[in-house]
């Protein structure tokens, strides 16, 4: 008979909000429980689809989690699978390598947590046996490949490997247990269940390599589709995949085309149309949006000056839709419409635009301000302002450029009033 399993990773149970709650506390509780709800829905999916197993490939927790509330919740959900006769296989990734929860919890016997040495578990199916191979991170940082620690595939069976890995690297993720898709397929396994990178990717070849992505985003930086993967292994070993959504909160960016718009009310109407369109496109219980203004318009300077008013207008539209929140409004109108003096004397605009921003003393002062800000931020989000000297300098220059445009816009507004 066929063997069915659900493959997920990077759940980050009870992960704290990194930015949204700072801007809109009203949604903090909503997003704060979203990872739990997504996990419960994953359990429901396993039961509803009569799956044989659930594979969790790392970062079940978010850091060295010690909350017993999280522990109790996890145990309750895994006991639901146990009662349904469904096995669970877990490998630890970089975020939960040091967590004590899975070591201290009284988990059902149907749960297998792989250790730092690779091991294999044979499951009889009535047809081809299924062999699940896996190993966990023994420590949070694993810069070397773990692929050579996996055993050779067992003949006459369907071999599934569970590995938390950054593959060849991703700009948004640090390097952990690196390897290539070609290396994985050369290992001879039929299916590689991966984790770590939060965006879904599927590679077909000698075997099927699946990075399922995370099942629930936690902020606007984790926008787009979020799913788990339902896998079926046929009696002849053929593998089929289906994406299933389990999220409760959807994060999305929405481009708002303002090309040629000259009237403020038309701008607000364009925002409303964009928000309603994306809300209908992929309905979710809760939607967090970041409208992004694109195009060119004579309103460019006013947009720069009154972006807070645009945010308020967008919030009103969102409230009318229900269960929709505005993360922030991003201004990405064409540079040509933002670079003029907006009515300011040319000498003043040139001084601000061309000289002050390049002044070494001003840059040094900006560096001091950013350094103070970084120290005040939680450790897990300090990287947003740069992880090294060069990236920090790029962030500084980008922020100064954005601030320059805002200053010019506000000065222009005063000149014309």
C-alpha positions as CSV (number, residue, x, y, z in Angstrom):
1,X,0.0,0.0,0.0
2,X,1.1,3.6,-0.5
3,X,3.1,5.5,2.1
4,X,2.0,9.0,2.9
5,X,3.7,11.6,4.9
6,X,3.7,15.4,5.6
7,X,7.0,17.2,5.4
8,X,7.5,20.5,7.2
9,X,10.3,22.6,8.7
10,X,11.1,26.0,10.3
11,X,8.0,26.2,12.4
12,X,9.6,28.4,15.0
13,X,6.9,27.7,17.6
14,X,6.0,30.7,19.8
15,X,8.5,32.9,17.9
16,X,8.3,36.5,19.2
17,X,7.4,39.3,16.8
18,X,10.4,41.0,15.4
19,X,9.0,44.3,14.2
20,X,5.2,44.4,13.6
21,X,4.2,44.7,17.3
22,X,6.4,47.7,17.6
23,X,4.2,49.5,15.0
24,X,0.8,48.0,15.7
25,X,0.4,46.2,19.1
26,X,-3.2,45.4,18.2
27,X,-2.0,42.5,16.0
28,X,0.8,41.2,18.3
29,X,-1.4,38.6,19.9
30,X,-2.8,37.5,16.6
31,X,0.6,36.9,15.0
32,X,2.0,35.6,18.3
33,X,-0.2,32.5,18.2
34,X,0.0,32.0,14.4
35,X,2.8,29.5,14.6
36,X,0.9,27.4,17.0
37,X,-2.2,27.5,14.8
38,X,-0.2,26.5,11.8
39,X,1.3,23.5,13.7
40,X,-2.2,22.4,14.9
41,X,-3.4,22.6,11.3
42,X,-0.4,20.5,10.2
43,X,-1.5,17.9,12.7
44,X,-5.1,18.1,11.4
45,X,-3.8,17.6,7.9
46,X,-1.9,14.4,8.8
47,X,-5.0,13.0,10.5
48,X,-7.4,14.0,7.7
49,X,-5.2,12.7,5.0
50,X,-4.6,9.4,6.8
51,X,-0.8,10.0,6.7
52,X,1.7,7.5,8.0
53,X,4.2,10.0,9.3
54,X,5.0,13.6,10.0
55,X,8.6,14.7,9.2
56,X,9.8,17.9,10.9
57,X,13.2,19.0,9.6
58,X,14.6,21.4,12.1
59,X,13.9,24.7,13.8
60,X,10.7,23.5,15.5
61,X,11.5,26.1,18.1
62,X,13.0,29.6,17.9
63,X,16.3,29.6,19.7
64,X,17.0,28.0,23.1
65,X,13.3,27.8,23.9
66,X,12.7,26.9,27.6
67,X,9.0,27.8,28.0
68,X,7.0,24.9,29.4
69,X,3.9,26.3,27.8
70,X,5.5,25.6,24.4
71,X,6.5,22.2,25.7
72,X,3.0,21.2,26.8
73,X,1.5,22.4,23.6
74,X,3.9,20.4,21.5
75,X,3.4,17.3,23.6
76,X,-0.4,17.6,23.3
77,X,-0.2,17.9,19.5
78,X,2.2,14.9,19.1
79,X,-0.1,12.8,21.3
80,X,-2.9,13.6,18.8
81,X,-0.8,12.0,16.1
82,X,0.1,9.1,18.3
83,X,-3.6,8.4,19.0
84,X,-4.2,8.3,15.3
85,X,-1.4,5.8,14.7
86,X,0.8,8.4,12.9
87,X,4.6,8.4,13.6
88,X,6.6,11.6,14.0
89,X,10.3,12.1,13.0
90,X,12.2,15.2,14.1
91,X,15.7,16.5,13.4
92,X,17.0,19.5,15.3
93,X,18.3,22.5,13.3
94,X,20.4,25.4,14.3
95,X,17.6,27.2,16.2
96,X,16.7,24.2,18.4
97,X,20.0,22.4,18.7
98,X,20.5,23.6,22.2
99,X,16.9,23.4,23.3
100,X,16.2,21.1,26.2
101,X,12.5,20.7,25.5
102,X,12.5,17.6,23.3
103,X,15.0,15.9,25.6
104,X,13.0,16.6,28.8
105,X,9.4,16.0,27.4
106,X,7.6,12.7,27.9
107,X,6.9,12.2,24.2
108,X,4.9,9.3,22.8
109,X,6.9,6.3,21.6
110,X,5.7,7.1,18.1
111,X,8.0,10.1,18.1
112,X,11.6,9.7,16.9
113,X,14.1,12.6,17.6
114,X,17.3,12.0,15.7
115,X,20.5,12.6,17.6
116,X,23.9,14.0,16.4
117,X,24.8,10.8,14.7
118,X,22.9,9.6,11.7
119,X,20.5,6.7,12.2
120,X,17.9,4.9,10.1
121,X,14.4,3.6,10.7
122,X,12.7,1.0,8.5
123,X,8.9,1.2,8.1
124,X,7.1,-1.8,6.5
125,X,4.3,-0.7,4.2
126,X,3.2,-4.0,2.7
127,X,5.0,-3.0,-0.5
128,X,8.4,-1.5,-0.8
129,X,9.7,-0.7,2.7
130,X,10.5,2.9,3.5
131,X,13.7,3.8,5.3
132,X,14.0,7.2,7.0
133,X,17.5,8.4,7.6
134,X,18.3,11.5,9.6
135,X,20.6,13.3,12.0
136,X,20.3,16.4,14.2
137,X,22.6,19.4,14.7
138,X,24.6,18.7,17.8
139,X,25.4,22.4,18.2
140,X,23.8,25.6,16.9
141,X,26.6,26.3,14.3
142,X,27.5,23.7,11.8
143,X,29.6,25.3,9.0
144,X,30.7,21.9,7.5
145,X,28.6,19.5,5.3
146,X,26.9,16.7,7.1
147,X,26.0,14.8,4.0
148,X,28.9,12.3,4.2
149,X,27.6,11.2,7.6
150,X,24.5,9.7,6.1
151,X,24.6,5.9,5.4
152,X,24.3,4.5,1.9
153,X,20.8,3.9,0.7
154,X,19.3,0.5,1.4
155,X,18.5,-1.6,-1.6
156,X,15.0,-2.7,-2.4
157,X,13.5,0.2,-0.4
158,X,12.4,3.8,-0.6
159,X,15.1,5.9,1.1
160,X,14.2,9.2,2.6
161,X,16.8,11.6,4.1
162,X,16.1,14.4,6.6
163,X,18.7,17.2,6.6
164,X,18.6,20.8,7.9
165,X,20.8,22.7,5.4
166,X,21.4,26.0,3.8
167,X,22.3,24.2,0.5
168,X,24.5,26.4,-1.5
169,X,23.6,29.4,0.5
170,X,20.9,32.1,0.6
171,X,21.3,35.9,1.1
172,X,18.7,35.7,3.9
173,X,20.2,32.8,5.8
174,X,23.5,31.9,7.4
175,X,25.5,28.9,6.1
176,X,24.6,25.7,7.9
177,X,25.6,22.2,6.8
178,X,26.2,23.3,3.2
179,X,25.8,21.0,0.2
180,X,24.5,21.2,-3.4
181,X,21.3,19.7,-4.9
182,X,23.6,17.6,-7.2
183,X,25.4,16.2,-4.1
184,X,22.1,15.2,-2.6
185,X,20.8,13.5,-5.7
186,X,24.1,11.7,-6.1
187,X,23.7,10.2,-2.6
188,X,21.1,7.8,-4.1
189,X,18.1,8.6,-1.8
190,X,14.7,8.8,-3.3
191,X,13.5,11.8,-1.4
192,X,15.4,14.5,0.6
193,X,13.3,16.2,3.2
194,X,15.2,19.5,3.9
195,X,14.7,22.5,6.2
196,X,16.3,25.8,7.0
197,X,15.5,28.1,4.0
198,X,12.1,29.7,4.5
199,X,11.1,29.7,0.8
200,X,9.8,26.5,-0.9
201,X,11.9,24.9,-3.6
202,X,11.5,21.5,-5.4
203,X,14.3,19.8,-7.4
204,X,13.6,16.7,-9.5
205,X,16.4,14.4,-10.7
206,X,17.7,11.1,-9.5
207,X,15.7,11.8,-6.4
208,X,13.3,14.5,-5.3
209,X,14.8,17.3,-3.2
210,X,12.2,19.4,-1.3
211,X,12.8,22.5,0.8
212,X,9.2,23.0,2.0
213,X,9.6,26.6,3.3
214,X,8.1,27.7,6.5
215,X,4.4,27.0,7.2
216,X,3.7,30.4,8.8
217,X,5.3,33.8,8.2
218,X,6.1,36.0,11.2
219,X,6.6,39.4,9.6
220,X,6.5,41.2,6.3
221,X,10.0,39.8,5.4
222,X,8.4,36.4,5.3
223,X,5.7,37.2,2.9
224,X,4.2,35.1,0.1
225,X,2.9,31.5,0.1
226,X,3.5,29.4,3.2
227,X,2.8,25.7,3.0
228,X,3.7,22.2,4.0
229,X,4.2,19.3,1.6
230,X,2.0,16.2,1.4
231,X,4.0,13.4,-0.1
232,X,2.7,10.0,-1.4
233,X,5.0,7.1,-2.2
234,X,3.2,4.7,-4.5
235,X,3.7,0.9,-4.3
236,X,6.2,1.1,-7.2
237,X,8.2,3.8,-5.4
238,X,6.9,6.7,-7.5
239,X,6.7,10.0,-5.5
240,X,4.0,12.7,-5.9
241,X,3.8,16.0,-4.1
242,X,1.0,18.4,-3.1
243,X,1.4,21.8,-1.4
244,X,-1.1,22.4,1.4
245,X,-1.6,25.8,3.2
246,X,-1.9,25.8,7.0
247,X,-1.2,29.4,7.7
248,X,-3.7,31.7,9.5
249,X,-1.9,35.0,8.9
250,X,-0.8,36.0,5.4
251,X,1.9,38.6,4.9
252,X,2.0,40.3,1.5
253,X,3.4,43.3,-0.4
254,X,1.0,45.1,-2.7
255,X,2.3,47.4,-5.5
256,X,0.1,50.5,-6.0
257,X,0.6,52.0,-9.5
258,X,0.3,55.8,-9.2
259,X,1.5,56.5,-12.7
260,X,0.1,59.9,-13.9
261,X,-2.1,60.4,-10.8
262,X,-2.5,64.1,-10.1
263,X,-5.3,64.2,-7.5
264,X,-5.0,63.0,-3.8
265,X,-8.4,61.3,-3.8
266,X,-7.4,59.3,-6.9
267,X,-4.3,58.2,-5.0
268,X,-6.3,57.0,-2.1
269,X,-8.7,55.2,-4.5
270,X,-5.8,53.5,-6.2
271,X,-4.6,52.2,-2.8
272,X,-8.1,50.9,-2.1
273,X,-8.2,49.0,-5.4
274,X,-4.8,47.4,-4.8
275,X,-5.7,46.3,-1.3
276,X,-9.1,44.8,-2.3
277,X,-7.5,43.0,-5.2
278,X,-4.8,41.3,-3.2
279,X,-7.3,40.5,-0.4
280,X,-9.5,38.7,-3.0
281,X,-6.6,37.0,-4.7
282,X,-5.7,34.6,-1.9
283,X,-8.2,34.9,1.0
284,X,-6.8,34.2,4.5
285,X,-8.3,34.6,7.9
286,X,-5.9,37.5,8.6
287,X,-3.9,39.6,6.1
288,X,-1.0,41.9,6.9
289,X,-0.2,44.2,3.9
290,X,2.6,46.5,3.0
291,X,1.4,48.8,0.1
292,X,4.3,49.9,-2.1
293,X,3.8,53.0,-4.2
294,X,5.4,52.7,-7.7
295,X,5.4,54.8,-10.9
296,X,5.6,58.6,-11.4
297,X,3.3,61.3,-10.4
298,X,3.3,65.1,-9.8
299,X,2.2,64.2,-6.3
300,X,5.7,62.8,-5.7
301,X,6.8,65.5,-3.3
302,X,3.6,65.5,-1.3
303,X,3.8,61.7,-1.0
304,X,7.3,62.0,0.5
305,X,6.1,64.7,2.9
306,X,2.8,63.1,3.9
307,X,3.6,59.4,3.9
308,X,2.1,59.3,7.4
309,X,-1.2,60.5,6.0
310,X,-1.1,57.9,3.3
311,X,-0.6,55.3,6.0
312,X,-3.7,56.6,7.8
313,X,-5.7,56.5,4.6
314,X,-4.6,52.9,3.9
315,X,-5.4,51.9,7.4
316,X,-9.0,53.1,7.0
317,X,-9.4,51.1,3.8
318,X,-8.0,48.0,5.6
319,X,-10.3,48.4,8.5
320,X,-13.3,48.5,6.1
321,X,-12.2,45.2,4.6
322,X,-12.0,43.5,8.0
323,X,-9.2,41.3,9.3
324,X,-6.7,43.3,7.2
325,X,-3.8,45.3,8.7
326,X,-1.3,47.7,7.2
327,X,2.3,47.0,8.1
328,X,3.6,50.2,6.6
329,X,3.4,52.1,3.4
330,X,6.6,51.9,1.3
331,X,7.5,54.7,-1.1
332,X,9.2,53.5,-4.3
333,X,8.1,56.1,-6.8
334,X,10.5,56.8,-9.7
335,X,13.7,58.6,-8.6
336,X,13.2,61.2,-11.3
337,X,10.0,62.4,-9.6
338,X,11.8,62.6,-6.2
339,X,15.0,64.3,-7.1
340,X,13.9,67.8,-7.9
341,X,13.9,70.7,-5.5
342,X,10.1,70.8,-5.3
343,X,10.2,74.6,-5.4
344,X,13.2,75.1,-3.0
345,X,16.0,77.5,-4.1
346,X,18.4,75.5,-6.3
347,X,21.4,76.4,-4.1
348,X,19.7,75.1,-0.9
349,X,18.5,71.9,-2.6
350,X,22.0,71.3,-4.0
351,X,23.7,71.9,-0.6
352,X,21.5,69.3,1.1
353,X,21.5,66.8,-1.7
354,X,25.1,67.0,-3.0
355,X,27.2,68.2,-0.1
356,X,25.8,67.5,3.3
357,X,25.2,63.8,2.7
358,X,28.8,63.3,1.7
359,X,30.2,65.2,4.6
360,X,32.5,62.9,6.6
361,X,31.5,64.5,9.9
362,X,27.8,63.9,9.1
363,X,28.4,60.3,8.1
364,X,30.4,59.7,11.3
365,X,27.5,61.1,13.3
366,X,25.1,58.9,11.5
367,X,27.3,55.9,12.3
368,X,27.2,56.8,16.0
369,X,23.4,57.1,15.9
370,X,23.0,53.7,14.2
371,X,25.5,52.1,16.6
372,X,23.4,53.3,19.5
373,X,20.2,52.0,17.9
374,X,21.8,48.6,17.3
375,X,22.7,48.3,20.9
376,X,19.1,49.0,21.9
377,X,17.7,46.4,19.5
378,X,17.1,42.7,20.5
379,X,20.0,40.6,19.5
380,X,18.0,38.5,17.0
381,X,17.2,41.6,14.8
382,X,20.4,43.6,15.0
383,X,21.5,42.2,11.6
384,X,18.8,44.2,9.9
385,X,21.2,47.2,10.1
386,X,24.2,45.2,8.8
387,X,26.2,42.2,9.8
388,X,29.6,43.7,9.0
389,X,31.2,47.1,8.3
390,X,30.5,47.2,4.6
391,X,26.8,46.2,4.9
392,X,26.4,48.6,7.8
393,X,27.8,51.4,5.6
394,X,25.4,50.5,2.8
395,X,22.4,50.6,5.2
396,X,23.6,53.9,6.5
397,X,23.9,55.4,3.0
398,X,20.4,54.1,2.1
399,X,18.8,55.5,5.2
400,X,20.6,58.8,4.7
401,X,19.4,59.0,1.1
402,X,15.8,58.2,2.1
403,X,16.0,60.8,4.9
404,X,17.4,63.4,2.5
405,X,14.4,63.0,0.2
406,X,12.0,63.4,3.1
407,X,13.8,66.5,4.4
408,X,13.7,68.1,1.0
409,X,10.0,67.2,0.6
410,X,9.1,68.8,4.0
411,X,11.2,71.9,3.3
412,X,9.5,72.2,-0.1
413,X,6.1,71.9,1.5
414,X,6.9,74.8,3.8
415,X,8.2,76.9,0.9
416,X,5.0,76.4,-1.0
417,X,2.6,77.0,2.0
